[in-house]
Amino acid sequence: MKYTTIFLDNKKIEIFNSLLGKETIKVDDQIVSSKYSIFGADHHFSLKEEENTNHYQFKFSLGINGIVYDFYKNGKPIIESEKEVA
C-alpha cells in the first residue's frame, strides 16, 4: 500500500509498505530502493539531476504513533520525524 507521496524538485517520490514488511521507494515511477524490514530500514539512493548527483536517504522506524521517517537530501534534512525525549 502507498504510505506517502513527496513532490520535491520536480520529482515525485512515492513510498510503499506491504503487510509483509517490504518497503519500496519509487522516483518518477522507477524503483530506486527496496528492502524488507519489520521495524524500519535505511534506504540510500542517488539521482543524477542536471549537472549534479544528489544523494538521498530515508530512515524508517517505529514510533509511539506508528511508522515514522526522516528524509535527507545530500545530508540535509527535508523531513524529520518528531524525536522522543528520554
C-alpha positions as CSV (number, residue, x, y, z in Angstrom):
1,M,0.0,0.0,0.0
2,K,1.2,3.5,-0.6
3,Y,2.4,5.2,2.5
4,T,3.0,8.7,1.2
5,T,4.0,10.8,-1.8
6,I,6.5,13.7,-1.7
7,F,6.9,16.2,-4.5
8,L,10.5,17.7,-4.4
9,D,12.4,19.5,-7.2
10,N,10.1,18.4,-10.0
11,K,10.3,14.8,-8.8
12,K,7.6,12.5,-7.5
13,I,8.8,10.3,-4.7
14,E,6.5,7.6,-3.6
15,I,6.9,5.3,-0.5
16,F,5.2,1.9,-0.3
17,N,5.0,-0.5,2.5
18,S,3.5,-4.0,2.3
19,L,2.0,-6.1,5.1
20,L,4.9,-8.5,4.8
21,G,7.4,-5.7,5.6
22,K,8.6,-4.8,2.1
23,E,9.5,-1.1,1.8
24,T,9.8,0.3,-1.7
25,I,10.7,3.8,-2.8
26,K,9.9,5.0,-6.3
27,V,11.1,8.2,-8.0
28,D,9.0,9.1,-11.1
29,D,7.6,5.6,-11.2
30,Q,11.1,3.9,-11.2
31,I,12.1,1.8,-8.1
32,V,15.2,3.3,-6.6
33,S,15.3,1.2,-3.3
34,S,13.5,-1.8,-1.9
35,K,14.1,-3.7,1.4
36,Y,12.4,-6.0,3.8
37,S,12.1,-4.8,7.3
38,I,9.9,-5.3,10.4
39,F,11.0,-2.3,12.4
40,G,12.2,0.0,9.7
41,A,15.2,0.3,7.4
42,D,17.6,2.8,6.0
43,H,17.3,3.4,2.2
44,H,20.1,5.2,0.3
45,F,20.0,6.1,-3.4
46,S,21.5,8.7,-5.8
47,L,19.9,10.6,-8.7
48,K,21.7,12.4,-11.5
49,E,19.9,15.8,-11.7
50,E,21.2,18.2,-14.4
51,E,24.9,18.5,-13.8
52,N,24.9,17.2,-10.2
53,T,24.5,13.8,-8.5
54,N,22.3,14.1,-5.4
55,H,22.3,11.6,-2.6
56,Y,19.1,10.8,-0.7
57,Q,18.4,8.8,2.5
58,F,15.2,7.6,4.1
59,K,15.3,6.3,7.6
60,F,12.2,4.4,8.7
61,S,11.4,3.4,12.3
62,L,8.5,2.6,14.6
63,G,7.4,5.4,16.9
64,I,4.7,5.7,19.5
65,N,2.2,6.6,16.8
66,G,3.3,4.1,14.2
67,I,5.7,4.4,11.3
68,V,7.9,7.5,11.3
69,Y,10.6,8.5,8.8
70,D,13.3,11.0,8.2
71,F,14.2,12.1,4.7
72,Y,17.6,13.7,3.8
73,K,19.0,15.2,0.6
74,N,22.8,15.5,0.5
75,G,22.8,15.0,4.3
76,K,20.4,17.9,4.9
77,P,17.0,17.2,6.4
78,I,14.0,17.6,4.2
79,I,11.5,15.9,6.6
80,E,12.3,14.9,10.2
81,S,10.0,12.9,12.4
82,E,9.4,14.0,16.0
83,K,12.0,12.6,18.2
84,E,11.1,11.1,21.6
85,V,12.6,12.8,24.6
86,A,14.2,10.4,27.1
